[in-house]
Amino acid sequence: MTDCKPLSTPAAVTQAISPVTSPYENPTQYRRLAGALQYLTITRPDLSYAVNRLYQFMQTPTDEHWGLLKRVLRYVKGTQEFGLKLSASPSADIHAYSDSDWAGCPIDRKSTSGYAVFLGSNLVSWVSRKQRTVARSSTEAEYKGLADVATEVTWVVSQLQELGLHSGAPTTLWCDNLGATYMCANPVFHARTKHVEIDYHFVRDKVASGDFLVNFISTKDQLADVFTKPLPSARFGTLRDKLGVVSTPPSA
């Protein structure tokens, strides 16, 4: 695909995965290329959602999945000079964005969660992952996403404390679901959400202890949106820039 036509996004907004189609004739080739793309996500968070979706079909890839993988390669073809930029930051505070696409998978109706953790102005941790259980509401899906990012932030804080670099300021978590933010702050609200698994309520304990601040953010400003669903090219490009994935011209 050296001479293929580049694309502006790694995943199509209108292309849904059908549950039944013909199996791909060379599944080893599919797995090899998907593994190479997974390695590329170490410095290319903009590929995380598309590659995570490809990895869900590693066991029995189909012709349709092969087409999805080739689309990612066409996007990579046009963005070979892109990479994650890290630079000196005036602040060492931690803040994170969490988002979920409720019941986004048309096959099993599980939600996809994503988060982005920033140290100052630099993106240091991110993930795009399908949730293990089916969420019965968008609030539950968002709350599970908050639990994932809370776990990651707790680990990042512990690493910084060991290095003596933690500023001591509480971490701010940004979520675009009001119901999930209310659940973090109001224990009485939990009485109406008993179907949410108990282990997710440790977020509430982190908020109560002052380690975390959970604030609402509009969907327009939600940076983790790029990790949960396919986006139009304009929106995708804007979020990619805000994550710090930029073009780096080759050195002379």
C-alpha positions as CSV (number, residue, x, y, z in Angstrom):
1,M,0.0,0.0,0.0
2,T,3.0,2.3,-0.5
3,D,1.1,4.2,-3.3
4,C,-2.3,4.2,-1.7
5,K,-4.5,7.3,-1.4
6,P,-4.1,8.8,2.1
7,L,-7.2,9.4,4.3
8,S,-7.8,12.1,6.9
9,T,-9.2,9.8,9.6
10,P,-8.4,6.2,10.6
11,A,-12.1,5.1,11.0
12,A,-15.2,6.0,9.0
13,V,-18.1,7.6,10.8
14,T,-20.8,5.9,8.8
15,Q,-19.3,2.4,8.5
16,A,-20.8,0.0,11.1
17,I,-19.4,-3.5,11.6
18,S,-21.8,-6.2,10.5
19,P,-22.0,-9.3,12.7
20,V,-21.7,-11.8,9.9
21,T,-19.4,-11.7,6.8
22,S,-17.0,-14.0,5.0
23,P,-13.8,-14.9,6.9
24,Y,-10.5,-13.3,5.7
25,E,-8.3,-15.8,3.8
26,N,-5.1,-14.9,5.6
27,P,-5.8,-14.2,9.3
28,T,-2.0,-14.4,10.1
29,Q,-1.4,-11.3,7.9
30,Y,-4.2,-9.5,9.7
31,R,-2.8,-10.3,13.1
32,R,0.7,-9.3,12.1
33,L,-0.3,-5.9,10.8
34,A,-2.7,-5.2,13.7
35,G,0.2,-6.0,16.0
36,A,2.4,-3.5,14.2
37,L,-0.3,-0.9,14.5
38,Q,-0.6,-1.6,18.2
39,Y,3.1,-0.9,18.6
40,L,2.7,2.4,16.7
41,T,0.1,3.6,19.3
42,I,2.9,4.0,21.8
43,T,3.6,7.4,20.2
44,R,0.3,7.8,18.2
45,P,-2.7,8.1,20.5
46,D,-4.8,9.2,17.6
47,L,-4.7,5.5,16.4
48,S,-5.9,4.1,19.7
49,Y,-9.6,3.7,19.0
50,A,-9.2,2.3,15.5
51,V,-6.5,-0.2,16.6
52,N,-8.5,-1.2,19.6
53,R,-11.4,-2.0,17.3
54,L,-9.2,-4.1,15.1
55,Y,-7.9,-6.1,18.0
56,Q,-11.4,-7.2,18.9
57,F,-11.5,-9.5,15.9
58,M,-8.0,-11.0,16.1
59,Q,-9.4,-14.6,16.5
60,T,-11.5,-14.7,13.4
61,P,-11.0,-11.7,11.2
62,T,-13.3,-11.2,8.2
63,D,-13.0,-9.4,4.8
64,E,-14.7,-6.5,6.4
65,H,-12.2,-6.3,9.2
66,W,-9.4,-6.4,6.7
67,G,-11.0,-3.4,5.0
68,L,-11.0,-1.6,8.3
69,L,-7.3,-2.3,8.8
70,K,-6.4,-1.1,5.3
71,R,-8.2,2.2,6.1
72,V,-6.0,2.7,9.1
73,L,-3.0,2.1,6.9
74,R,-4.2,4.7,4.5
75,Y,-4.5,7.2,7.4
76,V,-1.0,6.3,8.5
77,K,0.3,6.8,5.0
78,G,-0.7,10.4,5.1
79,T,0.5,11.1,8.6
80,Q,3.9,9.4,8.7
81,E,5.6,12.5,10.1
82,F,3.2,12.8,13.0
83,G,4.1,11.9,16.6
84,L,3.4,12.8,20.2
85,K,5.1,16.1,21.2
86,L,6.5,16.4,24.7
87,S,7.8,19.8,25.9
88,A,8.7,21.7,29.1
89,S,5.5,22.6,31.0
90,P,5.1,25.4,33.5
91,S,2.9,23.2,35.6
92,A,3.2,19.7,37.1
93,D,-0.4,19.3,38.0
94,I,-2.3,16.3,36.8
95,H,-5.6,16.5,35.0
96,A,-7.5,13.8,33.0
97,Y,-10.4,13.5,30.6
98,S,-12.8,10.5,30.6
99,D,-15.4,9.6,28.1
100,S,-17.6,6.7,27.1
101,D,-19.7,5.8,24.1
102,W,-22.7,4.1,25.6
103,A,-23.6,0.8,23.8
104,G,-21.6,1.8,20.8
105,C,-20.7,-1.7,19.7
106,P,-23.5,-2.9,17.4
107,I,-22.6,-6.6,17.9
108,D,-22.7,-6.9,21.8
109,R,-23.9,-3.4,22.8
110,K,-21.0,-2.9,25.1
111,S,-19.6,0.6,25.6
112,T,-16.2,1.9,24.7
113,S,-14.3,3.9,27.3
114,G,-11.4,6.2,26.7
115,Y,-9.3,8.5,28.8
116,A,-6.4,11.0,28.5
117,V,-4.1,11.8,31.4
118,F,-2.0,15.0,31.2
119,L,1.0,16.0,33.3
120,G,1.0,19.7,32.9
121,S,0.5,20.3,29.2
122,N,1.9,16.9,28.1
123,L,-0.2,13.8,27.5
124,V,1.4,10.9,29.5
125,S,-1.2,8.2,29.5
126,W,-4.2,7.2,27.4
127,V,-6.4,4.3,26.5
128,S,-9.3,3.2,24.3
129,R,-11.0,0.0,25.6
130,K,-14.3,-1.8,25.3
131,Q,-15.9,-2.3,28.7
132,R,-16.2,-5.8,30.1
133,T,-19.9,-5.6,31.0
134,V,-23.0,-4.1,29.3
135,A,-23.9,-0.8,30.9
136,R,-27.7,-0.2,31.5
137,S,-27.4,3.5,31.2
138,S,-25.1,6.2,29.8
139,T,-24.4,7.3,33.4
140,E,-23.2,3.8,34.3
141,A,-21.0,3.7,31.2
142,E,-19.5,7.1,32.1
143,Y,-19.0,6.1,35.7
144,K,-17.1,3.0,34.7
145,G,-14.9,5.1,32.5
146,L,-14.2,7.4,35.5
147,A,-13.2,4.4,37.5
148,D,-10.7,3.4,34.9
149,V,-9.1,6.8,34.7
150,A,-9.1,7.1,38.5
151,T,-7.1,3.9,38.7
152,E,-4.6,5.1,36.2
153,V,-4.2,8.5,37.8
154,T,-3.7,6.9,41.2
155,W,-0.8,4.9,39.7
156,V,0.7,8.1,38.0
157,V,0.5,10.0,41.3
158,S,2.3,7.2,43.2
159,Q,5.1,7.2,40.6
160,L,5.5,11.0,40.9
161,Q,5.5,10.8,44.7
162,E,8.3,8.2,44.6
163,L,10.3,10.5,42.4
164,G,9.5,13.5,44.6
165,L,7.8,15.3,41.7
166,H,4.2,15.4,42.8
167,S,2.9,18.9,43.3
168,G,0.4,17.7,46.0
169,A,-2.5,19.4,44.2
170,P,-5.7,17.3,43.8
171,T,-6.2,15.8,40.3
172,T,-9.0,17.2,38.2
173,L,-11.1,14.7,36.3
174,W,-13.2,16.0,33.5
175,C,-16.4,14.2,32.5
176,D,-19.2,15.2,30.1
177,N,-22.0,13.3,31.9
178,L,-23.7,15.2,34.7
179,G,-25.1,12.0,36.2
180,A,-21.7,10.5,36.7
181,T,-20.3,13.7,38.3
182,Y,-23.3,13.7,40.7
183,M,-22.6,10.1,41.7
184,C,-19.0,11.1,42.6
185,A,-20.1,13.9,44.9
186,N,-23.4,12.7,46.3
187,P,-23.6,9.3,48.1
188,V,-27.4,9.5,48.4
189,F,-27.6,9.3,44.6
190,H,-26.0,5.8,44.8
191,A,-29.3,4.5,46.2
192,R,-30.8,4.8,42.8
193,T,-27.9,3.2,41.0
194,K,-27.4,-0.1,42.9
195,H,-26.8,-2.0,39.7
196,V,-23.5,-0.3,39.3
197,E,-20.8,-2.7,40.5
198,I,-19.5,-1.9,44.0
199,D,-15.8,-1.7,43.0
200,Y,-16.5,1.4,40.9
201,H,-17.5,3.4,44.0
202,F,-13.9,3.9,45.0
203,V,-14.0,7.0,42.9
204,R,-16.4,8.4,45.4
205,D,-13.9,7.7,48.2
206,K,-11.1,9.5,46.3
207,V,-13.3,12.5,45.9
208,A,-14.3,12.5,49.5
209,S,-10.6,12.3,50.6
210,G,-9.8,15.3,48.5
211,D,-7.5,13.4,46.1
212,F,-9.7,14.0,43.1
213,L,-12.0,16.8,41.8
214,V,-14.6,15.6,39.3
215,N,-15.9,18.5,37.1
216,F,-18.3,18.6,34.2
217,I,-17.1,19.6,30.8
218,S,-19.1,20.0,27.6
219,T,-18.8,17.4,24.9
220,K,-17.4,20.0,22.6
221,D,-14.3,20.3,24.9
222,Q,-14.0,16.6,25.8
223,L,-10.6,15.5,24.5
224,A,-11.2,11.8,25.3
225,D,-14.0,11.8,22.7
226,V,-11.4,10.7,20.1
227,F,-10.8,7.4,22.0
228,T,-14.5,6.3,22.1
229,K,-15.9,6.6,18.5
230,P,-15.2,7.5,14.9
231,L,-15.2,11.3,14.3
232,P,-15.6,13.6,11.3
233,S,-12.2,14.7,9.9
234,A,-12.5,18.3,11.2
235,R,-13.4,17.2,14.8
236,F,-10.8,14.5,14.7
237,G,-8.0,16.9,13.6
238,T,-8.9,19.4,16.3
239,L,-8.7,16.8,19.1
240,R,-5.5,15.3,17.6
241,D,-3.9,18.7,17.9
242,K,-5.0,19.2,21.4
243,L,-3.6,15.8,22.4
244,G,-0.2,17.0,21.2
245,V,0.0,14.7,18.1
246,V,1.6,17.0,15.6
247,S,3.7,16.8,12.4
248,T,7.4,16.9,12.9
249,P,9.3,17.9,9.8
250,P,12.3,15.6,9.0
251,S,15.7,16.9,10.2
252,A,18.1,18.1,7.6
